[in-house]
Amino acid sequence: MSKVTEFVKECGAELRKVVWPTRQDVIASVKVVIVSTIVIAIILGVFDIAFSAGMNLLFPAA
């Protein structure tokens, strides 16, 4: 049981050393992730539509 207590104390000591980001940093990072996800989704959607159209030209459905 003493090892568990020691482990928890060491975890707490390590967490006190962590430099946590500010609220503004987190908000800015979330905005970057959301915008980049939307942009990549749009690009992949355009590629999907283009490849589908190309396949339909090469192999028309009966």
C-alpha positions, 0 to 999 in steps of 0.5 A: 500500500505504501508503493501506491501512496508513493506513486500518487504523491510522485504523480502530484509532484510531477503535475505541479511541474507541468506548465499548463497552457493559458485559456487563450492558447487553448482556444487558439489551438482549437480554432486551428484544429477546427479550421484545418479539419474543415479545409482538409475535409473540403479538399478530400470531398473535392478529390472524391467527387473528381475521382468518382466522376472520372471512374464514371466516365471510364466505366459507365453504369449500365 
